[in-house]
């Protein structure tokens, strides 16, 4: 008959201590937290090119800051990896020139939730363009009267 091996107390205590240590260290070895997103708040319906000043953050400035991950226009916060543009105003933004291309590879969300926001190309300019390297999403924003000559795609 083969001898039966009983675990010794030292082995049980060592295994219990190792398990407790692993549980304590578990949060340190989990996946890193997701990248932070910047909230850029558009607080004017005006579209000026060059951009607005005096603490006004236009949609044009917010897109530029999001693309550059910087406070290129100091009236808007700096963009970071994934950005969300929100609005504190309702109404129609009538563009004087095409908006900057959306080129933020980490993603740019333009979210009109809580406001009634329309962006108009004034039958003269393209409203939004997302370049191949960019990623974007639109939520609760109306786009009207865009103009894209020839076979230049939707506007």
RODO-2510 file (C-alpha; in nm, 4 decimals, decimal comma):
residues 155
     n   res          X          Y          Z
     1     x     0,0000     0,0000     0,0000
     2     x     0,1349     0,3424    -0,0962
     3     x     0,1994     0,5889     0,1850
     4     x    -0,0443     0,8823     0,2188
     5     x     0,1137     1,2265     0,2218
     6     x    -0,0555     1,4826     0,4424
     7     x     0,0190     1,8521     0,3751
     8     x     0,2320     2,0007     0,6420
     9     x     0,1208     2,3141     0,8241
    10     x     0,4116     2,5146     0,6808
    11     x     0,3001     2,4464     0,3221
    12     x    -0,0615     2,5413     0,3999
    13     x     0,0469     2,8664     0,5668
    14     x     0,2804     2,9517     0,2787
    15     x     0,0077     2,8925     0,0212
    16     x    -0,2410     3,1018     0,2206
    17     x     0,0097     3,3886     0,2502
    18     x     0,0857     3,3728    -0,1220
    19     x    -0,2864     3,3826    -0,2055
    20     x    -0,3441     3,6816     0,0258
    21     x    -0,0523     3,8667    -0,1326
    22     x    -0,1844     3,7926    -0,4821
    23     x    -0,5276     3,9305    -0,3895
    24     x    -0,3683     4,2476    -0,2517
    25     x    -0,1561     4,2981    -0,5632
    26     x    -0,4318     4,2171    -0,8112
    27     x    -0,5427     4,5808    -0,8622
    28     x    -0,1827     4,6758    -0,9461
    29     x    -0,1582     4,4230    -1,2299
    30     x    -0,4976     4,4763    -1,3883
    31     x    -0,5318     4,6471    -1,7254
    32     x    -0,4540     5,0191    -1,7263
    33     x    -0,7489     5,2555    -1,7000
    34     x    -0,8950     5,3853    -2,0259
    35     x    -0,7539     5,7050    -2,1730
    36     x    -0,9172     6,0191    -2,0458
    37     x    -1,1366     6,2179    -2,2790
    38     x    -1,1488     6,5926    -2,2923
    39     x    -1,4849     6,7681    -2,2871
    40     x    -1,4660     7,0759    -2,5066
    41     x    -1,7754     7,2935    -2,4604
    42     x    -1,8832     7,5171    -2,7482
    43     x    -2,0378     7,8300    -2,5941
    44     x    -2,1049     8,0422    -2,9039
    45     x    -2,3022     8,0016    -3,2244
    46     x    -2,0683     8,2432    -3,4029
    47     x    -1,8305     8,1059    -3,6615
    48     x    -1,5394     8,3346    -3,7258
    49     x    -1,2288     8,2632    -3,9266
    50     x    -0,9988     8,3699    -3,7557
    51     x    -1,1636     8,2264    -3,4437
    52     x    -1,3546     8,4033    -3,1705
    53     x    -1,1876     8,5558    -2,8638
    54     x    -1,2972     8,6771    -2,5219
    55     x    -1,3605     8,3373    -2,3660
    56     x    -1,5801     8,2144    -2,6525
    57     x    -1,5164     7,8612    -2,7726
    58     x    -1,6497     7,8059    -3,1241
    59     x    -1,7061     7,4720    -3,2947
    60     x    -1,4130     7,5526    -3,5273
    61     x    -1,1774     7,6109    -3,2311
    62     x    -1,2973     7,2987    -3,0480
    63     x    -1,2315     7,0769    -3,3527
    64     x    -0,8840     7,2261    -3,3975
    65     x    -0,7931     7,1739    -3,0303
    66     x    -0,9233     6,8150    -3,0413
    67     x    -0,7220     6,7381    -3,3568
    68     x    -0,4046     6,8923    -3,2141
    69     x    -0,4403     6,7513    -2,8605
    70     x    -0,3436     7,1002    -2,7451
    71     x    -0,4923     7,4387    -2,6553
    72     x    -0,4148     7,5815    -2,9991
    73     x    -0,7004     7,8245    -2,9386
    74     x    -0,6795     7,9225    -2,5696
    75     x    -1,0517     8,0012    -2,5357
    76     x    -1,1200     7,6252    -2,5548
    77     x    -0,9646     7,3491    -2,3422
    78     x    -0,6873     7,1397    -2,4893
    79     x    -0,7829     6,8179    -2,6582
    80     x    -0,6451     6,4850    -2,5376
    81     x    -0,6657     6,1344    -2,6817
    82     x    -1,0389     6,0824    -2,7322
    83     x    -1,2396     6,4036    -2,7220
    84     x    -1,6051     6,5016    -2,6949
    85     x    -1,7359     6,8353    -2,8136
    86     x    -2,0543     6,9415    -2,6345
    87     x    -2,2638     7,2564    -2,6514
    88     x    -2,3906     7,4994    -2,3882
    89     x    -2,5937     7,6893    -2,6507
    90     x    -2,8822     7,6050    -2,8833
    91     x    -2,9343     7,7387    -3,2331
    92     x    -2,7743     7,7354    -3,5762
    93     x    -2,4040     7,7742    -3,6460
    94     x    -2,3748     7,9224    -3,9960
    95     x    -2,0294     7,8453    -4,1312
    96     x    -1,8213     8,1145    -4,3023
    97     x    -1,5739     7,8525    -4,4276
    98     x    -1,5457     7,4747    -4,4185
    99     x    -1,4714     7,3406    -4,0716
   100     x    -1,1299     7,1827    -4,0102
   101     x    -1,1122     6,8185    -4,1134
   102     x    -1,1741     6,5764    -3,8300
   103     x    -0,8335     6,4139    -3,8040
   104     x    -0,8206     6,2908    -3,4428
   105     x    -0,7186     5,9219    -3,4732
   106     x    -0,8240     5,8504    -3,1147
   107     x    -1,1803     5,9648    -3,1931
   108     x    -1,3808     6,2833    -3,1788
   109     x    -1,7454     6,2829    -3,0754
   110     x    -1,9603     6,5879    -3,1480
   111     x    -2,2563     6,5623    -2,9111
   112     x    -2,5494     6,8046    -2,9163
   113     x    -2,7421     6,6229    -2,6411
   114     x    -2,9382     6,8631    -2,4216
   115     x    -2,9327     7,1392    -2,6842
   116     x    -3,0905     7,1963    -3,0262
   117     x    -2,7831     7,2405    -3,2473
   118     x    -2,7751     7,2784    -3,6248
   119     x    -2,4592     7,3309    -3,8288
   120     x    -2,5254     7,4932    -4,1671
   121     x    -2,2900     7,5117    -4,4628
   122     x    -2,4987     7,8092    -4,5859
   123     x    -2,5200     7,6403    -4,9304
   124     x    -2,1575     7,7443    -4,9773
   125     x    -1,9212     7,5088    -4,7911
   126     x    -1,8826     7,1465    -4,6899
   127     x    -1,9806     7,1041    -4,3235
   128     x    -1,7804     6,8064    -4,1917
   129     x    -1,4992     6,5978    -4,3369
   130     x    -1,3451     6,3000    -4,1592
   131     x    -1,0052     6,2147    -4,3063
   132     x    -0,8979     5,8490    -4,3356
   133     x    -0,6710     5,8724    -4,0284
   134     x    -0,9495     6,0300    -3,8209
   135     x    -1,2365     5,8753    -3,6313
   136     x    -1,5574     6,0548    -3,5472
   137     x    -1,9125     6,0255    -3,4277
   138     x    -2,2051     6,2695    -3,4353
   139     x    -2,4857     6,2652    -3,1798
   140     x    -2,7958     6,4824    -3,1843
   141     x    -2,6570     6,7482    -3,4200
   142     x    -2,8405     6,8497    -3,7382
   143     x    -2,6349     6,9241    -4,0476
   144     x    -2,7954     7,1338    -4,3224
   145     x    -2,7184     7,3176    -4,6441
   146     x    -2,3730     7,1736    -4,7002
   147     x    -2,2140     7,2207    -5,0407
   148     x    -1,9729     6,9811    -5,2062
   149     x    -1,9010     7,0568    -5,5733
   150     x    -1,8895     6,7763    -5,8280
   151     x    -1,8516     6,4227    -5,6994
   152     x    -1,6948     6,5335    -5,3710
   153     x    -1,9198     6,3178    -5,1517
   154     x    -2,1874     6,3910    -4,8978
   155     x    -2,2006     6,7101    -4,6994
***
